[in-house]
């Protein structure tokens, strides 16, 4: 049990600037929670923190995980969920970070943008319409590119 049940970690990163990313929303969330008597603190996920001191850890902007820190982020997620409640649920976070989840949605008849996956060793079949190529795990358009029919 956290020492203060009204203390929430808004999970972010101090390394966002490596890609020119910024998070302007989380300070607004912090202020709004403060107005409601909730002590919301901006906490970088990669810092040495006692996560059990927080009633809740809300994933806000830990996007630097896409900058070569994904395994480190998964390790952190595993440890954090042992110490506090993490939102979104870590099982959901792990699942949606890999874009293969789109196949499951499509199979369940959920409308998704037409998606094709090219696995290692396969040759791509390019569509005759504009398309986007991106890694199966990426964020903030990292390593993504848009192509025309030519």
N, CA, C and O atoms as a GROMACS GRO file, in nm:
protein
  600
    1UNK      N    1   0.085  -0.118   0.000
    1UNK     CA    2   0.000   0.000   0.000
    1UNK      C    3   0.089   0.124   0.000
    1UNK      O    4   0.180   0.135   0.082
    2UNK      N    5   0.064   0.217  -0.090
    2UNK     CA    6   0.146   0.338  -0.093
    2UNK      C    7   0.128   0.419   0.035
    2UNK      O    8   0.024   0.414   0.100
    3UNK      N    9   0.235   0.495   0.069
    3UNK     CA   10   0.227   0.578   0.190
    3UNK      C   11   0.118   0.684   0.177
    3UNK      O   12   0.060   0.723   0.278
    4UNK      N   13   0.091   0.730   0.057
    4UNK     CA   14  -0.016   0.827   0.034
    4UNK      C   15  -0.104   0.775  -0.079
    4UNK      O   16  -0.062   0.774  -0.194
    5UNK      N   17  -0.225   0.733  -0.047
    5UNK     CA   18  -0.311   0.676  -0.152
    5UNK      C   19  -0.354   0.778  -0.258
    5UNK      O   20  -0.418   0.742  -0.357
    6UNK      N   21  -0.320   0.904  -0.237
    6UNK     CA   22  -0.356   1.007  -0.334
    6UNK      C   23  -0.235   1.054  -0.415
    6UNK      O   24  -0.236   1.164  -0.470
    7UNK      N   25  -0.131   0.972  -0.421
    7UNK     CA   26  -0.012   1.006  -0.497
    7UNK      C   27  -0.007   0.921  -0.623
    7UNK      O   28  -0.011   0.798  -0.618
    8UNK      N   29   0.002   0.989  -0.736
    8UNK     CA   30  -0.001   0.924  -0.867
    8UNK      C   31   0.126   0.961  -0.944
    8UNK      O   32   0.167   1.077  -0.946
    9UNK      N   33   0.186   0.862  -1.007
    9UNK     CA   34   0.300   0.887  -1.095
    9UNK      C   35   0.249   0.900  -1.238
    9UNK      O   36   0.183   0.810  -1.291
   10UNK      N   37   0.280   1.012  -1.300
   10UNK     CA   38   0.252   1.031  -1.442
   10UNK      C   39   0.382   0.995  -1.513
   10UNK      O   40   0.477   1.074  -1.515
   11UNK      N   41   0.386   0.876  -1.570
   11UNK     CA   42   0.509   0.818  -1.621
   11UNK      C   43   0.548   0.881  -1.754
   11UNK      O   44   0.471   0.883  -1.850
   12UNK      N   45   0.669   0.932  -1.757
   12UNK     CA   46   0.720   1.004  -1.873
   12UNK      C   47   0.866   0.966  -1.896
   12UNK      O   48   0.912   0.862  -1.850
   13UNK      N   49   0.938   1.050  -1.965
   13UNK     CA   50   1.080   1.032  -1.987
   13UNK      C   51   1.147   1.168  -1.998
   13UNK      O   52   1.087   1.265  -2.043
   14UNK      N   53   1.271   1.173  -1.956
   14UNK     CA   54   1.349   1.295  -1.973
   14UNK      C   55   1.427   1.293  -2.104
   14UNK      O   56   1.495   1.390  -2.137
   15UNK      N   57   1.417   1.182  -2.179
   15UNK     CA   58   1.495   1.167  -2.302
   15UNK      C   59   1.414   1.195  -2.428
   15UNK      O   60   1.456   1.159  -2.538
   16UNK      N   61   1.298   1.257  -2.414
   16UNK     CA   62   1.213   1.282  -2.530
   16UNK      C   63   1.281   1.373  -2.633
   16UNK      O   64   1.259   1.359  -2.753
   17UNK      N   65   1.362   1.464  -2.585
   17UNK     CA   66   1.428   1.558  -2.673
   17UNK      C   67   1.523   1.494  -2.772
   17UNK      O   68   1.561   1.559  -2.871
   18UNK      N   69   1.564   1.369  -2.750
   18UNK     CA   70   1.654   1.301  -2.843
   18UNK      C   71   1.595   1.294  -2.983
   18UNK      O   72   1.669   1.285  -3.081
   19UNK      N   73   1.463   1.296  -2.994
   19UNK     CA   74   1.395   1.295  -3.124
   19UNK      C   75   1.315   1.422  -3.148
   19UNK      O   76   1.237   1.429  -3.243
   20UNK      N   77   1.334   1.520  -3.063
   20UNK     CA   78   1.259   1.643  -3.078
   20UNK      C   79   1.114   1.628  -3.033
   20UNK      O   80   1.030   1.710  -3.068
   21UNK      N   81   1.085   1.524  -2.953
   21UNK     CA   82   0.950   1.502  -2.904
   21UNK      C   83   0.928   1.587  -2.780
   21UNK      O   84   1.021   1.618  -2.706
   22UNK      N   85   0.804   1.624  -2.758
   22UNK     CA   86   0.766   1.693  -2.636
   22UNK      C   87   0.630   1.643  -2.591
   22UNK      O   88   0.553   1.588  -2.670
   23UNK      N   89   0.601   1.662  -2.466
   23UNK     CA   90   0.474   1.620  -2.408
   23UNK      C   91   0.412   1.742  -2.340
   23UNK      O   92   0.446   1.775  -2.227
   24UNK      N   93   0.322   1.807  -2.409
   24UNK     CA   94   0.259   1.926  -2.353
   24UNK      C   95   0.132   1.893  -2.276
   24UNK      O   96   0.083   1.977  -2.200
   25UNK      N   97   0.078   1.773  -2.293
   25UNK     CA   98  -0.047   1.735  -2.228
   25UNK      C   99  -0.030   1.694  -2.081
   25UNK      O  100  -0.114   1.727  -1.998
   26UNK      N  101   0.077   1.622  -2.051
   26UNK     CA  102   0.092   1.566  -1.916
   26UNK      C  103   0.098   1.674  -1.808
   26UNK      O  104   0.037   1.655  -1.703
   27UNK      N  105   0.169   1.785  -1.828
   27UNK     CA  106   0.162   1.890  -1.724
   27UNK      C  107   0.019   1.942  -1.702
   27UNK      O  108  -0.016   1.982  -1.591
   28UNK      N  109  -0.063   1.943  -1.806
   28UNK     CA  110  -0.202   1.984  -1.791
   28UNK      C  111  -0.280   1.883  -1.707
   28UNK      O  112  -0.363   1.920  -1.624
   29UNK      N  113  -0.253   1.753  -1.732
   29UNK     CA  114  -0.316   1.647  -1.652
   29UNK      C  115  -0.272   1.660  -1.507
   29UNK      O  116  -0.354   1.648  -1.415
   30UNK      N  117  -0.143   1.686  -1.487
   30UNK     CA  118  -0.090   1.703  -1.351
   30UNK      C  119  -0.161   1.817  -1.279
   30UNK      O  120  -0.202   1.802  -1.164
   31UNK      N  121  -0.177   1.930  -1.346
   31UNK     CA  122  -0.244   2.046  -1.285
   31UNK      C  123  -0.390   2.015  -1.254
   31UNK      O  124  -0.439   2.052  -1.148
   32UNK      N  125  -0.459   1.949  -1.345
   32UNK     CA  126  -0.600   1.916  -1.324
   32UNK      C  127  -0.617   1.820  -1.206
   32UNK      O  128  -0.709   1.835  -1.126
   33UNK      N  129  -0.528   1.723  -1.196
   33UNK     CA  130  -0.535   1.631  -1.081
   33UNK      C  131  -0.505   1.705  -0.951
   33UNK      O  132  -0.568   1.679  -0.849
   34UNK      N  133  -0.408   1.796  -0.956
   34UNK     CA  134  -0.375   1.875  -0.837
   34UNK      C  135  -0.493   1.955  -0.788
   34UNK      O  136  -0.513   1.968  -0.667
   35UNK      N  137  -0.573   2.010  -0.881
   35UNK     CA  138  -0.692   2.086  -0.843
   35UNK      C  139  -0.795   1.997  -0.774
   35UNK      O  140  -0.883   2.047  -0.705
   36UNK      N  141  -0.784   1.868  -0.793
   36UNK     CA  142  -0.876   1.774  -0.730
   36UNK      C  143  -0.815   1.706  -0.608
   36UNK      O  144  -0.868   1.607  -0.557
   37UNK      N  145  -0.702   1.760  -0.561
   37UNK     CA  146  -0.640   1.708  -0.440
   37UNK      C  147  -0.554   1.585  -0.459
   37UNK      O  148  -0.520   1.518  -0.362
   38UNK      N  149  -0.519   1.555  -0.582
   38UNK     CA  150  -0.435   1.439  -0.610
   38UNK      C  151  -0.294   1.486  -0.638
   38UNK      O  152  -0.271   1.572  -0.724
   39UNK      N  153  -0.200   1.431  -0.565
   39UNK     CA  154  -0.059   1.464  -0.582
   39UNK      C  155  -0.006   1.384  -0.702
   39UNK      O  156   0.034   1.269  -0.687
   40UNK      N  157  -0.005   1.445  -0.818
   40UNK     CA  158   0.042   1.380  -0.941
   40UNK      C  159   0.183   1.430  -0.970
   40UNK      O  160   0.206   1.550  -0.984
   41UNK      N  161   0.275   1.336  -0.980
   41UNK     CA  162   0.415   1.370  -1.003
   41UNK      C  163   0.461   1.319  -1.139
   41UNK      O  164   0.428   1.206  -1.177
   42UNK      N  165   0.537   1.400  -1.211
   42UNK     CA  166   0.599   1.356  -1.336
   42UNK      C  167   0.719   1.271  -1.299
   42UNK      O  168   0.812   1.319  -1.234
   43UNK      N  169   0.718   1.144  -1.341
   43UNK     CA  170   0.823   1.052  -1.300
   43UNK      C  171   0.877   0.979  -1.422
   43UNK      O  172   0.802   0.908  -1.489
   44UNK      N  173   1.006   0.997  -1.454
   44UNK     CA  174   1.065   0.924  -1.566
   44UNK      C  175   1.070   0.774  -1.536
   44UNK      O  176   1.113   0.733  -1.428
   45UNK      N  177   1.026   0.694  -1.631
   45UNK     CA  178   1.021   0.549  -1.610
   45UNK      C  179   1.159   0.488  -1.591
   45UNK      O  180   1.172   0.386  -1.524
   46UNK      N  181   1.260   0.549  -1.646
   46UNK     CA  182   1.394   0.490  -1.644
   46UNK      C  183   1.476   0.531  -1.521
   46UNK      O  184   1.592   0.493  -1.509
   47UNK      N  185   1.415   0.608  -1.431
   47UNK     CA  186   1.485   0.648  -1.309
   47UNK      C  187   1.467   0.540  -1.202
   47UNK      O  188   1.373   0.461  -1.206
   48UNK      N  189   1.560   0.538  -1.106
   48UNK     CA  190   1.552   0.445  -0.993
   48UNK      C  191   1.450   0.500  -0.894
   48UNK      O  192   1.479   0.591  -0.816
   49UNK      N  193   1.329   0.443  -0.898
   49UNK     CA  194   1.216   0.496  -0.821
   49UNK      C  195   1.151   0.382  -0.744
   49UNK      O  196   1.144   0.269  -0.792
   50UNK      N  197   1.104   0.411  -0.624
   50UNK     CA  198   1.025   0.315  -0.548
   50UNK      C  199   0.881   0.329  -0.594
   50UNK      O  200   0.806   0.413  -0.543
   51UNK      N  201   0.843   0.248  -0.690
   51UNK     CA  202   0.709   0.258  -0.749
   51UNK      C  203   0.600   0.222  -0.651
   51UNK      O  204   0.484   0.258  -0.671
   52UNK      N  205   0.636   0.150  -0.544
   52UNK     CA  206   0.533   0.114  -0.444
   52UNK      C  207   0.487   0.237  -0.365
   52UNK      O  208   0.387   0.230  -0.293
   53UNK      N  209   0.559   0.349  -0.377
   53UNK     CA  210   0.516   0.470  -0.307
   53UNK      C  211   0.404   0.543  -0.381
   53UNK      O  212   0.353   0.644  -0.333
   54UNK      N  213   0.366   0.492  -0.497
   54UNK     CA  214   0.259   0.553  -0.576
   54UNK      C  215   0.137   0.462  -0.576
   54UNK      O  216   0.149   0.340  -0.591
   55UNK      N  217   0.020   0.521  -0.558
   55UNK     CA  218  -0.104   0.445  -0.564
   55UNK      C  219  -0.130   0.396  -0.706
   55UNK      O  220  -0.198   0.296  -0.728
   56UNK      N  221  -0.075   0.469  -0.802
   56UNK     CA  222  -0.103   0.442  -0.942
   56UNK      C  223   0.010   0.498  -1.027
   56UNK      O  224   0.062   0.606  -0.998
   57UNK      N  225   0.049   0.426  -1.132
   57UNK     CA  226   0.145   0.476  -1.230
   57UNK      C  227   0.073   0.480  -1.364
   57UNK      O  228   0.036   0.376  -1.419
   58UNK      N  229   0.054   0.599  -1.416
   58UNK     CA  230  -0.020   0.618  -1.540
   58UNK      C  231   0.080   0.646  -1.653
   58UNK      O  232   0.154   0.744  -1.648
   59UNK      N  233   0.081   0.559  -1.753
   59UNK     CA  234   0.171   0.578  -1.866
   59UNK      C  235   0.125   0.698  -1.947
   59UNK      O  236   0.016   0.698  -2.003
   60UNK      N  237   0.209   0.799  -1.953
   60UNK     CA  238   0.175   0.920  -2.026
   60UNK      C  239   0.264   0.938  -2.149
   60UNK      O  240   0.215   0.944  -2.261
   61UNK      N  241   0.397   0.946  -2.128
   61UNK     CA  242   0.487   0.971  -2.240
   61UNK      C  243   0.622   0.903  -2.222
   61UNK      O  244   0.725   0.969  -2.220
   62UNK      N  245   0.621   0.771  -2.209
   62UNK     CA  246   0.748   0.699  -2.198
   62UNK      C  247   0.806   0.663  -2.335
   62UNK      O  248   0.868   0.558  -2.352
   63UNK      N  249   0.784   0.750  -2.433
   63UNK     CA  250   0.809   0.717  -2.573
   63UNK      C  251   0.954   0.691  -2.608
   63UNK      O  252   0.982   0.633  -2.713
   64UNK      N  253   1.047   0.732  -2.524
   64UNK     CA  254   1.186   0.706  -2.558
   64UNK      C  255   1.215   0.556  -2.560
   64UNK      O  256   1.323   0.515  -2.602
   65UNK      N  257   1.121   0.476  -2.515
   65UNK     CA  258   1.139   0.330  -2.523
   65UNK      C  259   1.164   0.289  -2.669
   65UNK      O  260   1.229   0.187  -2.695
   66UNK      N  261   1.113   0.369  -2.764
   66UNK     CA  262   1.130   0.339  -2.905
   66UNK      C  263   1.269   0.375  -2.957
   66UNK      O  264   1.302   0.346  -3.072
   67UNK      N  265   1.351   0.438  -2.872
   67UNK     CA  266   1.484   0.481  -2.914
   67UNK      C  267   1.590   0.381  -2.868
   67UNK      O  268   1.696   0.419  -2.818
   68UNK      N  269   1.560   0.254  -2.886
   68UNK     CA  270   1.655   0.149  -2.848
   68UNK      C  271   1.644   0.105  -2.704
   68UNK      O  272   1.735   0.040  -2.652
   69UNK      N  273   1.534   0.139  -2.637
   69UNK     CA  274   1.518   0.105  -2.496
   69UNK      C  275   1.398   0.013  -2.472
   69UNK      O  276   1.349   0.004  -2.360
   70UNK      N  277   1.351  -0.056  -2.576
   70UNK     CA  278   1.227  -0.134  -2.561
   70UNK      C  279   1.242  -0.248  -2.461
   70UNK      O  280   1.154  -0.267  -2.377
   71UNK      N  281   1.352  -0.323  -2.467
   71UNK     CA  282   1.369  -0.432  -2.370
   71UNK      C  283   1.381  -0.378  -2.229
   71UNK      O  284   1.328  -0.437  -2.135
   72UNK      N  285   1.450  -0.266  -2.214
   72UNK     CA  286   1.462  -0.200  -2.084
   72UNK      C  287   1.323  -0.157  -2.035
   72UNK      O  288   1.292  -0.170  -1.916
   73UNK      N  289   1.240  -0.106  -2.125
   73UNK     CA  290   1.105  -0.065  -2.089
   73UNK      C  291   1.021  -0.186  -2.045
   73UNK      O  292   0.949  -0.178  -1.946
   74UNK      N  293   1.030  -0.296  -2.118
   74UNK     CA  294   0.956  -0.416  -2.078
   74UNK      C  295   1.001  -0.466  -1.940
   74UNK      O  296   0.919  -0.509  -1.860
   75UNK      N  297   1.132  -0.459  -1.912
   75UNK     CA  298   1.181  -0.497  -1.779
   75UNK      C  299   1.122  -0.405  -1.672
   75UNK      O  300   1.078  -0.449  -1.567
   76UNK      N  301   1.123  -0.273  -1.703
   76UNK     CA  302   1.066  -0.177  -1.609
   76UNK      C  303   0.918  -0.207  -1.585
   76UNK      O  304   0.872  -0.207  -1.471
   77UNK      N  305   0.845  -0.232  -1.692
   77UNK     CA  306   0.702  -0.258  -1.682
   77UNK      C  307   0.675  -0.378  -1.592
   77UNK      O  308   0.584  -0.375  -1.509
   78UNK      N  309   0.756  -0.482  -1.608
   78UNK     CA  310   0.740  -0.601  -1.525
   78UNK      C  311   0.763  -0.570  -1.377
   78UNK      O  312   0.688  -0.616  -1.291
   79UNK      N  313   0.866  -0.491  -1.348
   79UNK     CA  314   0.894  -0.455  -1.209
   79UNK      C  315   0.789  -0.360  -1.152
   79UNK      O  316   0.744  -0.376  -1.039
   80UNK      N  317   0.750  -0.261  -1.231
   80UNK     CA  318   0.653  -0.162  -1.183
   80UNK      C  319   0.519  -0.227  -1.149
   80UNK      O  320   0.456  -0.191  -1.050
   81UNK      N  321   0.475  -0.321  -1.232
   81UNK     CA  322   0.344  -0.382  -1.206
   81UNK      C  323   0.346  -0.470  -1.082
   81UNK      O  324   0.239  -0.504  -1.029
   82UNK      N  325   0.463  -0.508  -1.034
   82UNK     CA  326   0.472  -0.582  -0.907
   82UNK      C  327   0.460  -0.489  -0.788
   82UNK      O  328   0.432  -0.533  -0.676
   83UNK      N  329   0.483  -0.358  -0.811
   83UNK     CA  330   0.488  -0.263  -0.700
   83UNK      C  331   0.367  -0.171  -0.691
   83UNK      O  332   0.338  -0.117  -0.584
   84UNK      N  333   0.296  -0.152  -0.802
   84UNK     CA  334   0.181  -0.061  -0.802
   84UNK      C  335   0.088  -0.098  -0.917
   84UNK      O  336   0.118  -0.188  -0.995
   85UNK      N  337  -0.022  -0.030  -0.925
   85UNK     CA  338  -0.114  -0.047  -1.038
   85UNK      C  339  -0.062   0.038  -1.152
   85UNK      O  340  -0.038   0.158  -1.135
   86UNK      N  341  -0.046  -0.022  -1.268
   86UNK     CA  342   0.004   0.049  -1.386
   86UNK      C  343  -0.109   0.057  -1.488
   86UNK      O  344  -0.173  -0.042  -1.521
   87UNK      N  345  -0.132   0.179  -1.537
   87UNK     CA  346  -0.233   0.200  -1.640
   87UNK      C  347  -0.166   0.261  -1.762
   87UNK      O  348  -0.085   0.353  -1.748
   88UNK      N  349  -0.197   0.214  -1.874
   88UNK     CA  350  -0.284   0.105  -1.910
   88UNK      C  351  -0.226  -0.026  -1.860
   88UNK      O  352  -0.108  -0.034  -1.826
   89UNK      N  353  -0.309  -0.128  -1.857
   89UNK     CA  354  -0.265  -0.256  -1.805
   89UNK      C  355  -0.140  -0.303  -1.882
   89UNK      O  356  -0.140  -0.300  -2.005
   90UNK      N  357  -0.036  -0.346  -1.811
   90UNK     CA  358   0.086  -0.390  -1.878
   90UNK      C  359   0.064  -0.498  -1.984
   90UNK      O  360   0.133  -0.498  -2.086
   91UNK      N  361  -0.030  -0.588  -1.962
   91UNK     CA  362  -0.056  -0.691  -2.064
   91UNK      C  363  -0.106  -0.628  -2.194
   91UNK      O  364  -0.072  -0.674  -2.303
   92UNK      N  365  -0.186  -0.522  -2.182
   92UNK     CA  366  -0.235  -0.451  -2.300
   92UNK      C  367  -0.121  -0.374  -2.366
   92UNK      O  368  -0.107  -0.376  -2.489
   93UNK      N  369  -0.040  -0.308  -2.286
   93UNK     CA  370   0.073  -0.232  -2.340
   93UNK      C  371   0.166  -0.324  -2.417
   93UNK      O  372   0.206  -0.292  -2.529
   94UNK      N  373   0.200  -0.438  -2.358
   94UNK     CA  374   0.290  -0.532  -2.427
   94UNK      C  375   0.229  -0.576  -2.560
   94UNK      O  376   0.300  -0.586  -2.660
   95UNK      N  377   0.101  -0.600  -2.561
   95UNK     CA  378   0.034  -0.650  -2.680
   95UNK      C  379   0.027  -0.546  -2.791
   95UNK      O  380   0.055  -0.578  -2.907
   96UNK      N  381  -0.008  -0.424  -2.759
   96UNK     CA  382  -0.029  -0.325  -2.866
   96UNK      C  383   0.100  -0.259  -2.914
   96UNK      O  384   0.099  -0.189  -3.015
   97UNK      N  385   0.209  -0.280  -2.843
   97UNK     CA  386   0.334  -0.224  -2.895
   97UNK      C  387   0.378  -0.294  -3.023
   97UNK      O  388   0.448  -0.234  -3.105
   98UNK      N  389   0.338  -0.418  -3.040
   98UNK     CA  390   0.368  -0.493  -3.163
   98UNK      C  391   0.245  -0.481  -3.253
   98UNK      O  392   0.136  -0.525  -3.218
   99UNK      N  393   0.265  -0.422  -3.370
   99UNK     CA  394   0.151  -0.393  -3.458
   99UNK      C  395   0.082  -0.517  -3.514
   99UNK      O  396  -0.017  -0.505  -3.587
  100UNK      N  397   0.132  -0.634  -3.483
  100UNK     CA  398   0.061  -0.756  -3.524
  100UNK      C  399  -0.078  -0.765  -3.460
  100UNK      O  400  -0.162  -0.842  -3.507
  101UNK      N  401  -0.102  -0.688  -3.356
  101UNK     CA  402  -0.235  -0.688  -3.296
  101UNK      C  403  -0.342  -0.646  -3.398
  101UNK      O  404  -0.459  -0.682  -3.384
  102UNK      N  405  -0.301  -0.571  -3.500
  102UNK     CA  406  -0.396  -0.529  -3.604
  102UNK      C  407  -0.454  -0.650  -3.678
  102UNK      O  408  -0.570  -0.646  -3.721
  103UNK      N  409  -0.375  -0.756  -3.692
  103UNK     CA  410  -0.427  -0.878  -3.755
  103UNK      C  411  -0.540  -0.938  -3.673
  103UNK      O  412  -0.641  -0.983  -3.727
  104UNK      N  413  -0.524  -0.937  -3.542
  104UNK     CA  414  -0.628  -0.992  -3.454
  104UNK      C  415  -0.755  -0.909  -3.461
  104UNK      O  416  -0.865  -0.962  -3.462
  105UNK      N  417  -0.738  -0.777  -3.465
  105UNK     CA  418  -0.856  -0.690  -3.477
  105UNK      C  419  -0.929  -0.716  -3.609
  105UNK      O  420  -1.051  -0.728  -3.611
  106UNK      N  421  -0.853  -0.724  -3.718
  106UNK     CA  422  -0.914  -0.749  -3.849
  106UNK      C  423  -0.985  -0.885  -3.850
  106UNK      O  424  -1.094  -0.897  -3.906
  107UNK      N  425  -0.923  -0.985  -3.789
  107UNK     CA  426  -0.986  -1.118  -3.784
  107UNK      C  427  -1.115  -1.116  -3.703
  107UNK      O  428  -1.204  -1.199  -3.725
  108UNK      N  429  -1.125  -1.021  -3.609
  108UNK     CA  430  -1.246  -1.007  -3.527
  108UNK      C  431  -1.344  -0.910  -3.592
  108UNK      O  432  -1.439  -0.864  -3.527
  109UNK      N  433  -1.322  -0.878  -3.718
  109UNK     CA  434  -1.405  -0.788  -3.800
  109UNK      C  435  -1.409  -0.644  -3.749
  109UNK      O  436  -1.505  -0.571  -3.776
  110UNK      N  437  -1.306  -0.604  -3.676
  110UNK     CA  438  -1.292  -0.464  -3.637
  110UNK      C  439  -1.229  -0.391  -3.755
  110UNK      O  440  -1.126  -0.435  -3.806
  111UNK      N  441  -1.287  -0.281  -3.800
  111UNK     CA  442  -1.229  -0.210  -3.914
  111UNK      C  443  -1.089  -0.156  -3.881
  111UNK      O  444  -1.070  -0.084  -3.783
  112UNK      N  445  -0.992  -0.191  -3.963
  112UNK     CA  446  -0.856  -0.139  -3.951
  112UNK      C  447  -0.808  -0.096  -4.089
  112UNK      O  448  -0.860  -0.143  -4.191
  113UNK      N  449  -0.710  -0.009  -4.092
  113UNK     CA  450  -0.648   0.029  -4.219
  113UNK      C  451  -0.588  -0.098  -4.279
  113UNK      O  452  -0.523  -0.174  -4.207
  114UNK      N  453  -0.608  -0.121  -4.408
  114UNK     CA  454  -0.549  -0.241  -4.468
  114UNK      C  455  -0.400  -0.250  -4.435
  114UNK      O  456  -0.324  -0.156  -4.458
  115UNK      N  457  -0.361  -0.363  -4.381
  115UNK     CA  458  -0.225  -0.382  -4.329
  115UNK      C  459  -0.168  -0.512  -4.380
  115UNK      O  460  -0.236  -0.615  -4.380
  116UNK      N  461  -0.044  -0.508  -4.423
  116UNK     CA  462   0.028  -0.629  -4.462
  116UNK      C  463   0.158  -0.633  -4.385
  116UNK      O  464   0.221  -0.529  -4.364
  117UNK      N  465   0.198  -0.749  -4.342
  117UNK     CA  466   0.322  -0.765  -4.268
  117UNK      C  467   0.422  -0.839  -4.355
  117UNK      O  468   0.388  -0.936  -4.423
  118UNK      N  469   0.545  -0.793  -4.352
  118UNK     CA  470   0.653  -0.860  -4.422
  118UNK      C  471   0.748  -0.911  -4.316
  118UNK      O  472   0.812  -0.832  -4.246
  119UNK      N  473   0.758  -1.040  -4.304
  119UNK     CA  474   0.844  -1.099  -4.202
  119UNK      C  475   0.985  -1.112  -4.259
  119UNK      O  476   1.005  -1.108  -4.381
  120UNK      N  477   1.081  -1.128  -4.171
  120UNK     CA  478   1.220  -1.143  -4.214
  120UNK      C  479   1.230  -1.255  -4.317
  120UNK      O  480   1.174  -1.363  -4.299
  121UNK      N  481   1.301  -1.228  -4.425
  121UNK     CA  482   1.321  -1.327  -4.530
  121UNK      C  483   1.215  -1.324  -4.638
  121UNK      O  484   1.233  -1.385  -4.743
  122UNK      N  485   1.105  -1.254  -4.616
  122UNK     CA  486   1.000  -1.243  -4.716
  122UNK      C  487   1.028  -1.125  -4.808
  122UNK      O  488   1.092  -1.028  -4.768
  123UNK      N  489   0.978  -1.134  -4.930
  123UNK     CA  490   0.986  -1.021  -5.023
  123UNK      C  491   0.857  -0.941  -5.013
  123UNK      O  492   0.748  -0.999  -5.012
  124UNK      N  493   0.868  -0.810  -5.006
  124UNK     CA  494   0.746  -0.729  -4.996
  124UNK      C  495   0.671  -0.726  -5.128
  124UNK      O  496   0.730  -0.733  -5.235
  125UNK      N  497   0.539  -0.715  -5.118
  125UNK     CA  498   0.452  -0.694  -5.234
  125UNK      C  499   0.392  -0.555  -5.216
  125UNK      O  500   0.305  -0.536  -5.131
  126UNK      N  501   0.438  -0.460  -5.295
  126UNK     CA  502   0.394  -0.323  -5.278
  126UNK      C  503   0.258  -0.301  -5.344
  126UNK      O  504   0.234  -0.348  -5.455
  127UNK      N  505   0.169  -0.229  -5.275
  127UNK     CA  506   0.036  -0.203  -5.332
  127UNK      C  507   0.046  -0.096  -5.441
  127UNK      O  508   0.147  -0.027  -5.453
  128UNK      N  509  -0.057  -0.085  -5.520
  128UNK     CA  510  -0.058   0.018  -5.625
  128UNK      C  511  -0.134   0.143  -5.580
  128UNK      O  512  -0.196   0.212  -5.660
  129UNK      N  513  -0.130   0.169  -5.450
  129UNK     CA  514  -0.183   0.290  -5.390
  129UNK      C  515  -0.076   0.344  -5.294
  129UNK      O  516   0.020   0.274  -5.264
  130UNK      N  517  -0.094   0.466  -5.247
  130UNK     CA  518  -0.003   0.522  -5.149
  130UNK      C  519  -0.001   0.433  -5.024
  130UNK      O  520  -0.105   0.380  -4.984
  131UNK      N  521   0.118   0.415  -4.964
  131UNK     CA  522   0.128   0.328  -4.847
  131UNK      C  523   0.239   0.376  -4.754
  131UNK      O  524   0.322   0.460  -4.790
  132UNK      N  525   0.238   0.320  -4.633
  132UNK     CA  526   0.336   0.353  -4.530
  132UNK      C  527   0.410   0.226  -4.492
  132UNK      O  528   0.350   0.119  -4.480
  133UNK      N  529   0.540   0.238  -4.474
  133UNK     CA  530   0.622   0.128  -4.424
  133UNK      C  531   0.676   0.169  -4.288
  133UNK      O  532   0.729   0.279  -4.271
  134UNK      N  533   0.660   0.079  -4.192
  134UNK     CA  534   0.713   0.108  -4.059
  134UNK      C  535   0.748  -0.023  -3.989
  134UNK      O  536   0.695  -0.128  -4.024
  135UNK      N  537   0.835  -0.015  -3.891
  135UNK     CA  538   0.867  -0.136  -3.812
  135UNK      C  539   0.745  -0.184  -3.738
  135UNK      O  540   0.652  -0.108  -3.712
  136UNK      N  541   0.745  -0.310  -3.705
  136UNK     CA  542   0.629  -0.364  -3.632
  136UNK      C  543   0.618  -0.307  -3.492
  136UNK      O  544   0.510  -0.306  -3.434
  137UNK      N  545   0.728  -0.259  -3.436
  137UNK     CA  546   0.727  -0.189  -3.308
  137UNK      C  547   0.793  -0.054  -3.330
  137UNK      O  548   0.913  -0.045  -3.357
  138UNK      N  549   0.713   0.051  -3.320
  138UNK     CA  550   0.767   0.186  -3.339
  138UNK      C  551   0.670   0.286  -3.280
  138UNK      O  552   0.556   0.253  -3.245
  139UNK      N  553   0.716   0.408  -3.270
  139UNK     CA  554   0.631   0.514  -3.219
  139UNK      C  555   0.679   0.648  -3.272
  139UNK      O  556   0.795   0.663  -3.309
  140UNK      N  557   0.589   0.743  -3.274
  140UNK     CA  558   0.625   0.877  -3.319
  140UNK      C  559   0.680   0.879  -3.459
  140UNK      O  560   0.766   0.961  -3.492
  141UNK      N  561   0.633   0.792  -3.540
  141UNK     CA  562   0.676   0.779  -3.679
  141UNK      C  563   0.823   0.740  -3.693
  141UNK      O  564   0.883   0.760  -3.799
  142UNK      N  565   0.882   0.686  -3.586
  142UNK     CA  566   1.021   0.643  -3.592
  142UNK      C  567   1.041   0.540  -3.701
  142UNK      O  568   0.969   0.441  -3.710
  143UNK      N  569   1.140   0.566  -3.784
  143UNK     CA  570   1.180   0.472  -3.890
  143UNK      C  571   1.063   0.438  -3.983
  143UNK      O  572   1.060   0.329  -4.039
  144UNK      N  573   0.969   0.529  -3.999
  144UNK     CA  574   0.854   0.509  -4.087
  144UNK      C  575   0.870   0.598  -4.209
  144UNK      O  576   0.933   0.704  -4.202
  145UNK      N  577   0.812   0.555  -4.320
  145UNK     CA  578   0.817   0.636  -4.441
  145UNK      C  579   0.690   0.612  -4.523
  145UNK      O  580   0.631   0.504  -4.522
  146UNK      N  581   0.650   0.717  -4.593
  146UNK     CA  582   0.530   0.713  -4.679
  146UNK      C  583   0.577   0.706  -4.824
  146UNK      O  584   0.671   0.776  -4.863
  147UNK      N  585   0.513   0.623  -4.903
  147UNK     CA  586   0.551   0.603  -5.041
  147UNK      C  587   0.431   0.618  -5.133
  147UNK      O  588   0.318   0.586  -5.097
  148UNK      N  589   0.457   0.668  -5.252
  148UNK     CA  590   0.355   0.675  -5.356
  148UNK      C  591   0.362   0.552  -5.445
  148UNK      O  592   0.443   0.463  -5.423
  149UNK      N  593   0.279   0.549  -5.544
  149UNK     CA  594   0.273   0.434  -5.634
  149UNK      C  595   0.397   0.420  -5.720
  149UNK      O  596   0.427   0.312  -5.772
  150UNK      N  597   0.470   0.530  -5.736
  150UNK     CA  598   0.591   0.522  -5.818
  150UNK      C  599   0.709   0.470  -5.739
  150UNK      O  600   0.819   0.458  -5.794
   0.00000   0.00000   0.00000
